[in-house]
Amino acid sequence: MSVQRIKLNNGVLMPEIGLGTWNANKEGILFETVKKAVDLGYRHFDCAKFYANQVEIGKALKEVTVPRKELFITSKIWNNRHRPELVPGALDEILEELQLEYLDLLLMHWPFASRLETNSPEPPLDEMDNVPIMDTWKAMEALVDSGKVRAIGVSNFNKDILQKMLPQCRIVPAVNQVEIHPYNQSFELVRFCQENGIAVTGYCPLGGEMVPVLEDDIIKQLAKMHSCTPAQVALSWALSRGIIVIPKSTNELRLKQNLEKVALTSDELAMISKIEKHKRKVDPVRYVKHLEWVFHEDKAKCPLI
């Protein structure tokens, strides 16, 4: 099945539906899932060093018959590799794990930095590292010049951070990857990104544990009306907003269904947009103190993304 592609601000084409891989190897079947996904039509795979499963993904990609130029591979630099002298090596580690010569998109996983020896997603404040965000970004810009990455972007960045960052960029971020689903709609952030040429990728587009998007009455009602799954409704709603989605599944039927868009009417889209429940899998309130490190000349606001 063919997936439409969105043109990024540097002209690179990015498939609007990809496969998320966070926690996707719990059953030890990620290798087979990736190959199955390629057979079904997936060409976009969202990876990260922190996910600790890129070796399995790389082995699978080596076995598929689809040409490399047709694939779109994203990965992310983790917080303990923000120092500019560490950024090139961080990319080399990613490429080695994935067995690739280049990445299509490299993201800064979070806007704050931790020390080299720290691998926790929520490090103690005494393990934070004093690395200005633009130092990391300039090192990432140099990776584009090297040809090892086709595009660079950010993840978990809010509007306040981007507003400070953009005037200082030689290369504007191509993508901002944030949590987006009907329970966390982020209209202001999406509008800001799109107005500034930054494509938005929505992670956790189906909600998940403690975020029961697929059990929502409106989502289920629309799924029944369209004879489709609640997941297809949630994904089609995001796609209608120009948001790239990276749903995760290891089930062949659901993998196939998630590629099939549903034509929701403007009234139906409005129904979803009026859902007033606000829940997230990744709660930004946990990171208030961490974000104070971002620009250093003042205290950055909590990243309510």
VOMITI-821322 format. One record per residue (C-alpha): residue number from 1; residue in one letter; y, x, z. Coordinates in steps of 0.2 Angstrom, whole numbers, plus 5000, padded with zeros to 4 digits. Example, Ala and Ser with C-alpha at 12.3 -4.5 7.8 and 13.67 -1.06 7.14 Angstrom:
2
seq | type | north | east | up
1 | A | 4978 | 5062 | 5039
2 | S | 4995 | 5068 | 5036
END
This chain:
305
seq | type | north | east | up
1 | M | 5000 | 5000 | 5000
2 | S | 5017 | 5007 | 4995
3 | V | 5030 | 5009 | 5009
4 | Q | 5049 | 5008 | 5004
5 | R | 5059 | 5024 | 5008
6 | I | 5076 | 5025 | 5016
7 | K | 5088 | 5039 | 5009
8 | L | 5095 | 5050 | 5023
9 | N | 5112 | 5057 | 5023
10 | N | 5107 | 5073 | 5014
11 | G | 5097 | 5063 | 5000
12 | V | 5080 | 5066 | 5008
13 | L | 5069 | 5050 | 5006
14 | M | 5060 | 5044 | 5022
15 | P | 5047 | 5031 | 5023
16 | E | 5053 | 5016 | 5033
17 | I | 5036 | 5013 | 5041
18 | G | 5027 | 5028 | 5050
19 | L | 5013 | 5031 | 5062
20 | G | 5018 | 5035 | 5080
21 | T | 5007 | 5047 | 5088
22 | W | 5012 | 5048 | 5107
23 | N | 4997 | 5046 | 5118
24 | A | 4987 | 5042 | 5102
25 | N | 4973 | 5053 | 5106
26 | K | 4966 | 5045 | 5122
27 | E | 4950 | 5040 | 5113
28 | G | 4948 | 5057 | 5104
29 | I | 4950 | 5048 | 5087
30 | L | 4967 | 5054 | 5081
31 | F | 4960 | 5065 | 5068
32 | E | 4951 | 5050 | 5060
33 | T | 4965 | 5039 | 5063
34 | V | 4977 | 5050 | 5053
35 | K | 4965 | 5051 | 5038
36 | K | 4962 | 5032 | 5039
37 | A | 4981 | 5029 | 5039
38 | V | 4984 | 5040 | 5024
39 | D | 4970 | 5030 | 5015
40 | L | 4979 | 5014 | 5019
41 | G | 4996 | 5020 | 5013
42 | Y | 5005 | 5028 | 5027
43 | R | 5015 | 5043 | 5022
44 | H | 5026 | 5046 | 5037
45 | F | 5019 | 5053 | 5053
46 | D | 5029 | 5055 | 5069
47 | C | 5024 | 5070 | 5080
48 | A | 5031 | 5081 | 5094
49 | K | 5027 | 5097 | 5102
50 | F | 5027 | 5088 | 5119
51 | Y | 5013 | 5076 | 5113
52 | A | 5000 | 5090 | 5113
53 | N | 4991 | 5083 | 5099
54 | Q | 4998 | 5091 | 5083
55 | V | 4983 | 5102 | 5081
56 | E | 4972 | 5087 | 5078
57 | I | 4985 | 5080 | 5066
58 | G | 4986 | 5096 | 5057
59 | K | 4968 | 5097 | 5054
60 | A | 4968 | 5079 | 5047
61 | L | 4982 | 5082 | 5036
62 | K | 4973 | 5097 | 5029
63 | E | 4959 | 5086 | 5023
64 | V | 4969 | 5072 | 5015
65 | T | 4970 | 5072 | 4996
66 | V | 4988 | 5066 | 4995
67 | P | 5000 | 5080 | 4989
68 | R | 5011 | 5087 | 5003
69 | K | 5027 | 5082 | 4994
70 | E | 5022 | 5064 | 4996
71 | L | 5020 | 5065 | 5015
72 | F | 5035 | 5064 | 5028
73 | I | 5031 | 5074 | 5044
74 | T | 5043 | 5073 | 5059
75 | S | 5042 | 5083 | 5074
76 | K | 5053 | 5087 | 5089
77 | I | 5059 | 5102 | 5099
78 | W | 5055 | 5100 | 5118
79 | N | 5068 | 5102 | 5131
80 | N | 5062 | 5120 | 5137
81 | R | 5066 | 5127 | 5119
82 | H | 5084 | 5123 | 5118
83 | R | 5091 | 5140 | 5120
84 | P | 5096 | 5145 | 5102
85 | E | 5086 | 5161 | 5102
86 | L | 5070 | 5150 | 5106
87 | V | 5073 | 5137 | 5093
88 | P | 5066 | 5147 | 5078
89 | G | 5050 | 5151 | 5088
90 | A | 5049 | 5133 | 5093
91 | L | 5048 | 5127 | 5075
92 | D | 5036 | 5141 | 5070
93 | E | 5024 | 5134 | 5084
94 | I | 5025 | 5117 | 5077
95 | L | 5022 | 5122 | 5060
96 | E | 5007 | 5133 | 5065
97 | E | 5000 | 5118 | 5075
98 | L | 5002 | 5106 | 5060
99 | Q | 4997 | 5119 | 5048
100 | L | 5012 | 5116 | 5037
101 | E | 5025 | 5127 | 5028
102 | Y | 5040 | 5116 | 5032
103 | L | 5044 | 5100 | 5041
104 | D | 5053 | 5085 | 5033
105 | L | 5062 | 5081 | 5049
106 | L | 5065 | 5091 | 5065
107 | L | 5073 | 5081 | 5080
108 | M | 5080 | 5087 | 5097
109 | H | 5068 | 5077 | 5108
110 | W | 5081 | 5074 | 5122
111 | P | 5099 | 5080 | 5124
112 | F | 5097 | 5090 | 5140
113 | A | 5088 | 5106 | 5142
114 | S | 5076 | 5113 | 5155
115 | R | 5070 | 5131 | 5159
116 | L | 5057 | 5139 | 5148
117 | E | 5043 | 5138 | 5161
118 | T | 5046 | 5119 | 5164
119 | N | 5037 | 5106 | 5153
120 | S | 5040 | 5091 | 5163
121 | P | 5049 | 5076 | 5155
122 | E | 5058 | 5073 | 5171
123 | P | 5061 | 5091 | 5178
124 | P | 5069 | 5094 | 5195
125 | L | 5088 | 5097 | 5194
126 | D | 5085 | 5115 | 5199
127 | E | 5074 | 5117 | 5184
128 | M | 5088 | 5112 | 5172
129 | D | 5095 | 5125 | 5160
130 | N | 5113 | 5127 | 5156
131 | V | 5112 | 5126 | 5137
132 | P | 5127 | 5118 | 5128
133 | I | 5120 | 5105 | 5116
134 | M | 5130 | 5112 | 5101
135 | D | 5121 | 5129 | 5104
136 | T | 5105 | 5121 | 5101
137 | W | 5111 | 5111 | 5086
138 | K | 5119 | 5126 | 5077
139 | A | 5102 | 5134 | 5079
140 | M | 5094 | 5119 | 5071
141 | E | 5107 | 5119 | 5057
142 | A | 5101 | 5137 | 5053
143 | L | 5083 | 5131 | 5051
144 | V | 5089 | 5119 | 5037
145 | D | 5097 | 5134 | 5028
146 | S | 5080 | 5144 | 5030
147 | G | 5071 | 5130 | 5021
148 | K | 5059 | 5127 | 5035
149 | V | 5065 | 5110 | 5038
150 | R | 5072 | 5097 | 5025
151 | A | 5082 | 5087 | 5038
152 | I | 5087 | 5088 | 5056
153 | G | 5091 | 5075 | 5069
154 | V | 5091 | 5069 | 5087
155 | S | 5081 | 5058 | 5099
156 | N | 5087 | 5048 | 5114
157 | F | 5105 | 5051 | 5110
158 | N | 5118 | 5038 | 5115
159 | K | 5134 | 5033 | 5107
160 | D | 5145 | 5043 | 5120
161 | I | 5135 | 5059 | 5116
162 | L | 5135 | 5057 | 5097
163 | Q | 5154 | 5054 | 5097
164 | K | 5157 | 5071 | 5106
165 | M | 5144 | 5079 | 5095
166 | L | 5148 | 5074 | 5077
167 | P | 5166 | 5082 | 5075
168 | Q | 5157 | 5099 | 5080
169 | C | 5143 | 5097 | 5067
170 | R | 5142 | 5107 | 5051
171 | I | 5127 | 5096 | 5047
172 | V | 5128 | 5078 | 5053
173 | P | 5111 | 5072 | 5061
174 | A | 5101 | 5063 | 5048
175 | V | 5092 | 5052 | 5061
176 | N | 5093 | 5046 | 5079
177 | Q | 5076 | 5041 | 5086
178 | V | 5078 | 5029 | 5100
179 | E | 5068 | 5015 | 5109
180 | I | 5071 | 4998 | 5099
181 | H | 5062 | 4982 | 5100
182 | P | 5067 | 4964 | 5103
183 | Y | 5069 | 4967 | 5121
184 | N | 5080 | 4982 | 5118
185 | Q | 5090 | 4978 | 5103
186 | S | 5104 | 4992 | 5104
187 | F | 5116 | 4983 | 5092
188 | E | 5131 | 4994 | 5096
189 | L | 5122 | 5010 | 5095
190 | V | 5113 | 5006 | 5079
191 | R | 5130 | 5000 | 5071
192 | F | 5138 | 5016 | 5076
193 | C | 5124 | 5027 | 5069
194 | Q | 5123 | 5018 | 5053
195 | E | 5142 | 5018 | 5051
196 | N | 5142 | 5037 | 5053
197 | G | 5127 | 5040 | 5040
198 | I | 5114 | 5042 | 5054
199 | A | 5098 | 5033 | 5050
200 | V | 5089 | 5025 | 5066
201 | T | 5071 | 5026 | 5070
202 | G | 5065 | 5014 | 5082
203 | Y | 5051 | 5020 | 5094
204 | C | 5040 | 5008 | 5104
205 | P | 5045 | 4995 | 5091
206 | L | 5031 | 4983 | 5098
207 | G | 5036 | 4986 | 5116
208 | G | 5021 | 4990 | 5127
209 | E | 5016 | 4991 | 5145
210 | M | 5028 | 4982 | 5156
211 | V | 5038 | 4977 | 5140
212 | P | 5028 | 4961 | 5133
213 | V | 5037 | 4959 | 5117
214 | L | 5021 | 4953 | 5108
215 | E | 5019 | 4939 | 5121
216 | D | 5036 | 4933 | 5119
217 | D | 5037 | 4914 | 5115
218 | I | 5049 | 4916 | 5101
219 | I | 5039 | 4931 | 5093
220 | K | 5023 | 4921 | 5094
221 | Q | 5031 | 4905 | 5087
222 | L | 5037 | 4914 | 5072
223 | A | 5021 | 4923 | 5070
224 | K | 5012 | 4906 | 5069
225 | M | 5024 | 4899 | 5057
226 | H | 5021 | 4914 | 5045
227 | S | 5003 | 4915 | 5048
228 | C | 5005 | 4933 | 5053
229 | T | 5004 | 4944 | 5069
230 | P | 5017 | 4945 | 5082
231 | A | 5018 | 4964 | 5078
232 | Q | 5022 | 4960 | 5060
233 | V | 5037 | 4949 | 5066
234 | A | 5044 | 4962 | 5078
235 | L | 5042 | 4976 | 5065
236 | S | 5050 | 4965 | 5051
237 | W | 5065 | 4961 | 5062
238 | A | 5068 | 4979 | 5065
239 | L | 5066 | 4983 | 5046
240 | S | 5078 | 4969 | 5041
241 | R | 5091 | 4979 | 5051
242 | G | 5088 | 4995 | 5041
243 | I | 5079 | 5003 | 5056
244 | I | 5064 | 5014 | 5052
245 | V | 5049 | 5010 | 5063
246 | I | 5034 | 5020 | 5070
247 | P | 5022 | 5008 | 5077
248 | K | 5006 | 5016 | 5085
249 | S | 4988 | 5010 | 5083
250 | T | 4971 | 5017 | 5080
251 | N | 4964 | 5001 | 5075
252 | E | 4961 | 5000 | 5056
253 | L | 4965 | 4981 | 5054
254 | R | 4981 | 4983 | 5064
255 | L | 4986 | 4999 | 5055
256 | K | 4985 | 4989 | 5039
257 | Q | 4994 | 4974 | 5046
258 | N | 5008 | 4984 | 5052
259 | L | 5012 | 4990 | 5034
260 | E | 5014 | 4972 | 5028
261 | K | 5032 | 4965 | 5030
262 | V | 5036 | 4947 | 5033
263 | A | 5051 | 4938 | 5025
264 | L | 5060 | 4931 | 5040
265 | T | 5074 | 4920 | 5036
266 | S | 5092 | 4923 | 5043
267 | D | 5090 | 4909 | 5055
268 | E | 5073 | 4917 | 5061
269 | L | 5081 | 4934 | 5063
270 | A | 5095 | 4926 | 5073
271 | M | 5082 | 4918 | 5085
272 | I | 5075 | 4935 | 5088
273 | S | 5092 | 4943 | 5090
274 | K | 5097 | 4930 | 5104
275 | I | 5082 | 4935 | 5115
276 | E | 5090 | 4939 | 5131
277 | K | 5076 | 4949 | 5140
278 | H | 5081 | 4967 | 5143
279 | K | 5066 | 4979 | 5146
280 | R | 5062 | 4996 | 5141
281 | K | 5047 | 5008 | 5142
282 | V | 5058 | 5023 | 5144
283 | D | 5071 | 5019 | 5157
284 | P | 5087 | 5030 | 5154
285 | V | 5093 | 5027 | 5172
286 | R | 5080 | 5040 | 5177
287 | Y | 5090 | 5053 | 5168
288 | V | 5108 | 5050 | 5174
289 | K | 5109 | 5067 | 5183
290 | H | 5100 | 5076 | 5169
291 | L | 5113 | 5070 | 5156
292 | E | 5127 | 5078 | 5167
293 | W | 5122 | 5094 | 5160
294 | V | 5124 | 5089 | 5141
295 | F | 5142 | 5094 | 5137
296 | H | 5147 | 5103 | 5154
297 | E | 5166 | 5099 | 5152
298 | D | 5163 | 5082 | 5160
299 | K | 5149 | 5071 | 5166
300 | A | 5141 | 5062 | 5151
301 | K | 5137 | 5044 | 5154
302 | C | 5120 | 5038 | 5157
303 | P | 5111 | 5036 | 5140
304 | L | 5109 | 5018 | 5139
305 | I | 5101 | 5018 | 5122
END
